Amino acid sequence: MYSTWGFGVDRAMVSMTVSGIFQNVNRLSLPVIGVVWYAASRSVNDGDVQGWLIALAALALVILIAGIVFGAMVIRSERLARKVGDVVTRLVGWVSRKIGRDAPADLTDRLLDWRDDARDLIVQRWWQLWLTHLSTTVLNVAMLVAAVRFAGAGADELTLPEIFLAYALVQLVTIIPITNGNIGIAEVAYIAFLVAFTSGSDAITGAVAAGVIVFRLYNWLLVIPVGFVSTAVWRSAWRKKLGYDPFTILAVKYGSSEASAA
């Protein structure tokens, strides 16, 4: 897709990497915001904040600060960027040898080019990236609230700050994907965190579980059809423009039989 829009491989990798960085910054920021909001709501009701919540928020904050500081140092310091490039080159070379592939050439210069492109992209597009991830978060939280309310978990059992905090904590614990789309893991985490804020009765636990399943189904059922339709429109438009299926570009460029079959 990137190639049909005129973007090269390096530019595509930079854009996906920067987007991933903003996504992880968002994931690590949410628990801190969630605990602050939850603590403010609890103080009004003369309640205490559980220690494990503070510990998770503190962990997220430490990782966030460390990541931002390290990233800023790499962007500002060419010397540090070269050291990182040397480490990455050796690591990729070791992995390549282990799986029986040729080790890549020195990646340091490519990392330096990536650093410059990433810096320019962040400076020019930071607010669009931030707004995109903020919008995604707001929509997901709104959908989770609607799902658990629809399933029968009222505001007397689960307040808005509690639902937001549960969502934020799931983003933290699933920041490293173990399964595709964190299927199974995310659902268990959502149920566990949400139930932890309730009375724990069988009725409310069932309602929370039902709400989480509905929420996750909407996550998948809304995105997948849109993806199929978007891909179909894209292929049709470019087939008319190029005279052949754009997926054959991959077959020609990379010799992929799978791409040509698509």
N, C-alpha and C positions, 0 to 999 in steps of 0.2 A: 504493500500500500504506500509506504513512504516513497519508494522509487517512482511510482506512477505520479506522485505529486511533486516530483523534482527534488526530493531530499536524498542525499547520499547516505551510505551506511553509517559513516562517522556522525553525521548530523542527527540521524535517527537515534543512534546510541546515546548521544548527548541529551537529546530531548527526553528519552525514556528514563535515563539515569537521574536527571534533574527532577523530573516529575516524581520518581520514586523517593528522592531525598525529601521533597516537600511532603509527600505522603507520610513518611516516617516521622518527620518533624511534627506533623499534625497528630499522628498517633501518640507520640510521646507527650505532647502538650495537653491532650484531652484529660488524662488522669489528674493532672495538677489542677486544671480548671474545675474538673468534677469534684474533687475533694474540697476545694475552696467553697464552691457553691453548696455542697452538701453540709459542710461545717457551718456555713452561715445559716442554713435552714434549721440545723439542729440546735444552734445556739438560741435561736428564737424560741424553740420548743423545750429549752433547758435539757438538751440531750448531749451526750458525749460522742465523739468520733472514735471509732474503733482503731486500735493501734495498727492493725494490719493494713488498713486503708492508707494511713499516713505513710507506712513503710513502702507500699507500692508506689504512691505518688512521689515519695522522695527518690526511689529508684529510677522512676521515669525522668524526674528532673535532673538527676545526676547524669544519666545517659544522654539526655538532650543537651545539656550544657557541654559535656565532654565532646559530643559529636559536632556541635556548632563551633566550638573552639578549634578542634582539630581540622575541620573543613576550612575554616577561615585561615588557619595557618598554612595549609596546603595551597590555598588560592593565592595567598600573599607571598609565600616564600618559595622561590624556584629551587633552592637547595633542598628543602624538605620534600618538595614534589619529586625531585630526582631520587631521593632516598626511597620514597614510597614506590616509585617506578621500578627501582632495582629489586625491592622486596617482591613486588607483584610479578616481575619477570621471572625471578627464581621460583616463586610459588607455582606459577602457571607452567613453567618448564618441568618442575617436579611432577605435577599432576599429569602433564602430557606424556611424560616418560612412563608413568605408572599404567596408563591406559593404552600404551603402545602407539602414541601419535608423535609426530615431529614437534619438537619444542619451538615455540614462536621466537621471532627475533626480539631484540631489545624493545620493550614496551615503554621505555622512559620517555622517548620523544613523543609517542602517541599520547601518553598521559599528560604531558605538558600542553599539547595541542588541545586535548580534551578540557584541561583546566581553563585555558583561555576561552574556549567556546562556552563552557559552562558558566564562567563568570559573566560573559557578555549576555547570555540568555537570562540569567538570574537578574542582572541589572535592568534589562529591558522588559522582562515579562513577570517579575516577581508578584505583582499584584494580581495578574490573571491567574497565576498558579495558586496563589493563596485563596483567591475568591472561588476557584473551582473546587478545591478541597473543602473549604468552608461550606459551600453549597451542598456538597455531597454529604457532609456530616449532618447538617441541619435536616436534610431530607430523610436520611437514615434514622435519625433520632425520632423525627416526627412519625415515621412509619412504625418504629418500634413502640412508641407510645400508643398509637392507634391500635396496633395489634393486641397489646396486653389489655388495653381497655375493652376492646371488642370481646376478648376472651373471658372477661369478668373480673380482672384485677383493678379495682377502683382506686381513687386517689387516697382513700383512707388506709389502704394497704401499701400502695406504691406511689410515692410522690414523684413529681417531675425531676427534681434533683437526683433522686435515687435511681430512676431509670437512666438518666443521662450518665451518672457515675458508673452504673453497670455496663452501659455501652462503651464508655471510655476504658474501663478495665479490660473488657474483652479485646479492644483494639491493642492494648498493651501486651496481653498474654499471647495473642496470635500474631504478633509483629513478625515472627519467624514462621512461615507457613510449613506445617508438617504434612498436611494432606492438601490435595487440590482444592483451593478455595476455603481451606480449613473446615471442610465438611466433617461433621461429627464433633470436632473439637470446639468449634465456635458455639454450636447449639448447647453443648454441655456447659460451657463457660457462661453463656447468657443465663441459662436456667439457674446455675449455682449462685451467681452474683445477685440476680434478681430475688431469688428466694431468700437469700441471706438478709435482705432488707424487710422481709415480711414476717408475719407471725409463724410461718412454717406449717400451717394446717394443710391437710390433704386437699381441701377445696382450692385454696389459693395456690398451692404448688401445681395442681392440675391446670389451673387457669394460666399460670405463668408459662408452663410447658407448652400449652396450646398456643398461646400468644407468640412464643418464640418460634415455633414451627411455622405459623402463618407468616411471621416476619421474614424468616429465611426463605420460605417459598416465594414470597414476593420479590426478595432480592434476586433470586434466580429466574423466576418466571417472567419478570419484567425486563431483565437485561438480555436474556438469551434471544427472545423473539426480535427485539430491537437490533441485536447484533446480526441476526440472520437477514433481516430486511435491509439493514445498512450495507451488508456485504453484497447482497443481491443487486441493490441499486448501483453500488460502486462498480461491480463487475459488468453490469449491463451498460453503464455509461462509457466505461473505458473500452468495452468490446466494440461499441459503435465508433469510438474515436480511433482506436488502433486497428480495428479489423480482426482482432483475435482476443481471446481471453487473457486478461492481464496476468493471471497466475502462470501463464506460459513464460513470462519474463523470468520467473524463478527457475523454470526448467532449463531455459537457455543459458542463464547466467551461472547456475550452480549444478546443472546436470541432474536435477532431482526428478526422478520418475514419479514421485508422489505429487509434486507440484503440477506436473503435466496432467496427471490423472484427475486432479482437482478441477 
